[in-house]
Amino acid sequence: TALGDFQTSKSGKFSEVIADIRSDVSSGTQLDEAFARHPEVFAPVYLSLVRAGQASGHLDEAFEELVQYLEWNENLRSQATQALIYPSMLFVAIIGLFMLMMLFVIPRFKGAFDSFGSNLPTLTVKMLALGDFMGHWWWLILGGMAGTYISLNLFFKTDRGGYLRDKALLSMPGMGGFVSKIALSRFAKTFSLIFASGTDLLKCLELMQGVVSNKVMAAELKIIRQRVASGENLATSFAETRTFPLLIKRLVSVGEMTGSLDKSLMRASEYLDREIPRDLKRTFTIFEALIIALLGAMVCVAALSLLMPIMSIRADMG
């Protein structure tokens, strides 16, 4: 009935998916199996929670937990997006300001400075030459920048490119800690939920490789899974990793020894969720300081290149 009500209130592709699920359930298919036939809509994490609720007879609680998880995950994703978009916009603004100075500001003084010839200061000569180059080849510069952006995006979609990108992000001062905590919080929260639902350890570790959204961490989780499958305990497997901090390693060890691994990792997620907004604010502060310093340097160089010839004229006239 609930599926039928939802289907009649919606339209489009998702409504068709609901119709298929309703048809499958009506013919005797289990709900989790019906969901599993639409992997493009329902991720394995969702299926694990639904399967657990179905087995325990508390499907309503499982869906309520899933809603809370989706809200939490969306909030986490928005914070990560905000952290990445903000410096990108500032970087684009700096490039735009630099292009504006080179293409419009500096050339306006060129006619006045041409009469000085070789007496122009070296900095002014180089800035005028750079302005001439950019004014003549601006289309090539913009095309090169666009080509580089597209090429990097395509490269980052590959396994190797994504791994190198995530490795670089993790090693960046300020940003690295924030990116790491985003991935760790997603790992701890999701692992806790699906492990508590009764999913076996190896399956949990397999699912986590796609949940953390960081290929460096996913590669280490793959190694951890291989070690656990070969007979090592979980704590020992985590102890030899580099991207997982001491906090996670200790909580995994304590949770494994006490049989409360899900509760230990849930505490880790709660702690990381409190830390992420602080790290986000700290990251913004660092980037703002860097941007101000960079803008100040650009303005100083441009101002000096324009003022030095004027000061030289005044000195000669004096």
C-alpha atoms as one frame of an Amber mdcrd trajectory, in Angstrom:
protein
   0.000   0.000   0.000   2.768   2.446   0.920   4.550   1.747  -2.349   1.304
   2.277  -4.265   0.638   5.579  -2.522   4.150   6.771  -3.255   3.879   5.724
  -6.876   0.661   7.671  -7.454   2.147  10.801  -5.849   5.229  10.867  -8.071
   5.957  10.779 -11.772   8.987  10.120 -13.891  11.731   7.515 -13.841  11.718
   7.007 -10.075   7.981   6.325 -10.222   8.708   3.552 -12.713  11.270   2.075
 -10.318   8.701   2.116  -7.510   6.192   0.445  -9.840   8.693  -2.334 -10.580
   9.417  -2.808  -6.867   5.687  -2.924  -6.044   5.134  -5.497  -8.758   8.020
  -7.645  -7.487   6.851  -7.449  -3.865   3.279  -8.272  -4.891   4.534 -11.412
  -6.637   6.290 -12.592  -3.465   9.792 -11.109  -3.831  11.481  -9.902  -0.659
  11.769  -6.108  -0.395  15.575  -6.087  -0.275  15.722  -8.323  -3.366  13.345
  -5.998  -5.191  15.543  -3.039  -4.266  18.672  -4.919  -5.369  17.301  -5.135
  -8.919  17.796  -1.367  -9.187  21.452  -0.803  -8.194  21.528   2.553 -10.007
  19.059   3.864  -7.390  19.722   1.851  -4.229  23.328   1.603  -3.058  24.575
  -1.560  -1.272  24.603   0.331   2.030  20.856   0.946   1.754  20.232  -2.696
   0.923  22.144  -3.833   4.021  20.013  -1.669   6.313  16.751  -2.719   4.642
  17.765  -6.371   4.783  18.519  -6.089   8.512  15.192  -4.393   9.245  13.351
  -6.989   7.221  15.043  -9.864   9.068  14.365  -8.372  12.511  10.774  -7.407
  11.727  11.474  -3.738  12.375  11.472  -2.409   8.830  10.011   0.934   9.950
  12.985   1.512  12.265  15.374   0.536   9.476  13.852   3.130   7.138  13.929
   5.764   9.865  17.610   4.991  10.430  18.201   5.158   6.692  16.549   8.587
   6.465  18.758   9.868   9.285  21.807   8.411   7.548  20.899  10.057   4.226
  20.391  13.432   5.921  23.720  13.084   7.698  25.467  12.036   4.501  23.979
  14.960   2.549  25.127  17.412   5.214  28.606  15.906   5.121  28.677  16.129
   1.329  27.608  19.777   1.371  30.420  20.642   3.767  32.955  18.860   1.566
  31.624  20.608  -1.556  31.751  23.974   0.166  35.357  23.367   1.201  36.401
  22.527  -2.369  34.338  25.152  -4.214  35.448  28.089  -2.090  39.194  27.919
  -2.884  38.395  27.120  -6.517  36.328  30.291  -6.842  39.064  32.348  -5.201
  41.652  30.879  -7.548  39.502  31.728 -10.569  39.036  35.261  -9.201  42.810
  35.705  -8.900  43.366  34.489 -12.458  40.644  36.841 -13.671  42.186  39.817
 -11.853  45.611  39.007 -13.242  44.220  38.774 -16.777  42.406  42.093 -16.292
  45.605  43.824 -15.211  47.651  42.347 -18.040  45.115  42.942 -20.811  43.656
  46.318 -19.845  45.578  48.119 -17.094  49.216  47.647 -18.112  48.672  48.337
 -21.886  47.167  51.769 -21.094  50.574  52.906 -19.852  52.537  51.382 -22.727
  52.237  54.413 -25.016  53.485  56.742 -22.297  56.421  54.484 -21.462  57.524
  53.774 -25.053  59.269  57.146 -25.232  61.604  56.117 -22.402  63.101  53.263
 -24.444  65.824  51.332 -22.709  65.692  53.576 -19.669  62.664  51.734 -18.361
  63.241  49.639 -15.235  63.608  45.903 -15.806  60.406  45.102 -13.917  58.410
  47.510 -16.106  59.917  46.129 -19.319  59.027  42.557 -18.293  55.476  43.508
 -17.298  54.934  45.350 -20.598  56.309  42.373 -22.517  54.016  40.027 -20.589
  51.068  42.322 -21.313  51.913  42.331 -25.040  52.180  38.563 -25.083  48.883
  38.049 -23.281  47.139  40.684 -25.419  48.257  38.955 -28.614  47.836  35.325
 -27.510  44.918  35.626 -25.072  42.845  33.145 -27.073  45.635  30.585 -26.886
  46.051  31.128 -23.134  42.328  30.755 -22.451  42.158  27.728 -24.741  45.127
  26.186 -22.968  43.523  26.762 -19.576  40.236  25.233 -20.742  42.070  22.293
 -22.307  44.061  21.731 -19.130  40.891  21.810 -17.012  39.104  19.303 -19.261
  42.167  17.036 -19.442  42.587  17.036 -15.668  38.904  16.205 -15.176  39.175
  13.271 -17.560  42.398  12.121 -15.899  40.905  12.369 -12.404  38.061  10.072
 -13.499  40.578   7.278 -14.041  41.689   5.109 -11.106  45.265   6.376 -11.306
  44.247  10.018 -11.654  41.719   9.822  -8.833  44.289   8.203  -6.576  46.882
  10.913  -7.277  44.278  13.667  -6.781  43.140  12.267  -3.422  46.737  11.728
  -2.330  47.547  15.351  -3.159  44.466  16.578  -1.280  45.403  14.572   1.809
  48.912  16.045   1.822  47.772  19.678   1.466  48.284  21.788   4.614  44.940
  22.678   6.157  42.843  21.032   3.450  44.351  17.572   4.007  43.066  17.263
   7.573  39.575  18.335   6.558  39.398  15.929   3.591  40.694  13.105   5.783
  38.087  13.701   8.493  35.279  13.810   5.921  36.309  10.381   4.619  36.907
   8.989   8.113  33.539  10.168   9.394  31.788   8.614   6.390  33.688   5.381
   6.994  33.001   5.234  10.744  29.293   6.117  10.513  28.487   3.779   7.629
  30.587   0.897   8.955  28.885   1.190  12.348  25.392   1.115  10.834  25.834
  -1.821   8.492  27.966  -3.851  10.925  25.273  -3.408  13.592  22.720  -4.605
  11.039  24.413  -8.016  10.973  26.461  -7.701   7.798  29.636  -9.781   8.010
  32.997  -8.070   8.470  34.436  -8.831   5.043  31.310  -7.521   3.319  31.470
  -4.362   5.452  35.069  -3.728   4.449  34.180  -4.291   0.802  31.305  -1.802
   0.965  33.459   0.778   2.717  35.792   1.018  -0.267  33.031   2.772  -2.200
  31.695   4.775   0.742  34.781   6.731   1.833  34.997   8.617  -1.507  38.772
   8.731  -1.212  40.767   6.377  -3.389  43.828   6.401  -1.122  41.761   5.314
   1.859  39.802   2.883  -0.305  43.079   1.245  -1.391  44.078   0.762   2.240
  40.658  -0.685   3.073  41.135  -3.169   0.244  44.448  -4.251   1.775  42.818
  -4.473   5.226  40.105  -6.714   3.819  42.700  -8.984   2.215  44.575  -9.303
   5.514  41.406 -10.038   7.475  40.414 -12.628   4.872  43.836 -14.281   5.301
  43.323 -14.625   9.063  44.628 -11.400  10.642  42.490  -9.636  13.201  41.031
  -6.261  12.344  43.089  -4.235  14.831  46.396  -5.563  13.484  45.314  -4.877
   9.907  44.410  -1.269  10.743  47.581  -0.717  12.770  49.782  -0.867   9.665
  47.839   1.727   7.675  48.928   5.340   7.097  45.734   7.242   6.322  43.786
   6.006   9.358  44.757   8.034  12.451  45.587   6.673  15.883  42.064   7.449
  17.156  40.441   5.110  14.636  43.062   2.414  15.213  42.536   2.483  18.982
  38.744   2.461  18.726  38.867  -0.444  16.263  41.142  -2.343  18.636  38.958
  -1.641  21.687  35.770  -2.388  19.774  37.108  -5.684  18.477  38.269  -6.797
  21.931  35.003  -5.847  23.652  32.689  -6.969  20.857  31.304  -3.461  20.412
  32.959  -2.430  17.163  29.839  -0.665  15.895  29.508   1.445  19.060  33.219
   2.351  19.057  33.100   3.553  15.466  29.862   5.433  16.062  31.633   7.383
  18.828  34.448   8.095  16.369  31.938   9.415  13.830  30.295  11.665  16.436
  33.687  13.051  17.428  34.672  13.677  13.806  31.330  15.355  13.082  32.121
  17.870  15.816  35.608  18.432  14.445  34.652  18.895  10.779  32.975  22.356
  11.137  35.997  23.587  13.114  38.367  22.295  10.443  36.205  23.880   7.743
  36.428  27.259   9.472  40.179  26.839   9.973  40.648  25.877   6.309  38.722
  28.941   5.139  40.847  31.150   7.386  44.064  29.730   5.929  42.867  30.133
   2.335  41.691  33.680   2.982  45.100  34.584   4.365  46.833  33.023   1.356
  44.523  34.791  -1.084  45.051  38.150   0.607  48.826  37.644   0.519  48.727
  36.626  -3.159  46.507  39.543  -4.132  48.745  41.901  -2.196  51.823  40.595
  -4.030  50.127  41.000  -7.408  49.041  44.564  -6.644  52.520  45.448  -5.380
  54.241  44.095  -8.498  51.808  45.885 -10.807  52.058  49.134  -8.854  55.852
  49.041  -8.794  56.053  48.332 -12.524  53.966  51.456 -13.163  55.397  53.740
 -10.489  59.103  53.030 -10.979  59.296  54.785 -14.416  57.369  57.758 -13.022
  59.747  57.993 -10.060  62.715  57.772 -12.444  61.358  60.694 -14.507  60.877
  62.809 -11.432  64.412  61.953 -10.279  65.855  62.930 -13.683  63.880  66.168
 -13.716  65.077  66.944 -10.220
